[in-house]
Amino acid sequence: MKPQFIEDRITQQGWMKPAEEALEKTAHASVEHPPRLLKNFLHGTWLGHPLHSAIVHLPLGAFTVATILDIMDAGRRKARYAPGADASVGIGLISATVAATAGLADWSHTEQPARRVGVLHAVFNGTATLCYLASWLLRRREQRSAAMGMGIAGWLALMVGGYIGGRLTYTHQIGVDHAQREGPDEFTAIFPEGELPENEPHRAEINGVGILLVKQRGRIFAIGERCAHMGGPLAEGKLEDGTIRCPWHGSRFRLEDGKVVEGPSAYSQPCFETRVRDGQIEVRFAIKH
């Protein structure tokens, strides 16, 4: 049975819609419009990589270690590895909270069908976290057999959630770099200099690669036109104090070097060197971010 068929059947279930609505309310109340510094932190703008996909390995690893140690203690009169297992569950719960918050921030900018798949991802990961929370409470009461059972159930849910998360990345392209990071190695004419108006974003193209051209105070800037976050058209964006804001989700990039200054994008834009020769704007690929 193909994974896409299974995914389609599950996401079409009636209970998915209220789950999605509940997640939307949570996102709106908590992470949809955070202060700029918090937004950049949650989306991984400061890291140059989505925070969720970077930090999610910590709870996955911690919960896996806890499960292995629990199994190693199974059948023993005295739980030899209990301290390590308990500590691993605690680390997993703390890091899972951060990973979930970052994931919710990323999910708030998705569209269907990825949005519904993201709900399914959250359901399984949330179930796993609740199982490990119950496991941690049972450990506090020295009910280790029950704690191990809850931990194993949580780990199985975590595996399914991780698989769905992989489909979000590789099939639905969530969290990947959407910018076109290619261009001419030598200066190549792209647009007549006299036809480029001041302070007005313009899209030009070389061999299928979109390039954003902006003229400000006599200088000509060129960066990748396709937004690295979700592929939005930066030429339709708004110029703001030496930056361009994506019209889709609000990411802001410096015209000078393409550096991302405000998320949700975690990636900067490719940058091009510019010059004017014989009335033509020429560009060449300059910086690989």
Buried (B, 14 or more C-beta within 10 A) or exposed (E): EEEEEEBEEBBEEEEBEEBBEEBBEBBEEBBBEBEEEEBBBBBBBEEEBBBBBBBBEBBBBBBBBBBBBBBBBEEEEEBEBBEBBBBBBBBBBEBBEBBBBBBBBBBBBBEEEBBBBBBBBBBBBBBBBBBBBBBBEBBEEEBBEBBBBBBBBBBBBBBBBBEBBEBBEEBBEBBBBBBBBBBBEEBBBBBEBEEBEEEEBBBBEBEEBBBBBBBEEEEBBBBBBBBBBBBBBBBEBEBEEBBBBBBBBBBBBBBEBBBBBBBBBBBBBBBBEBEBEEEBBBBBBBBEB
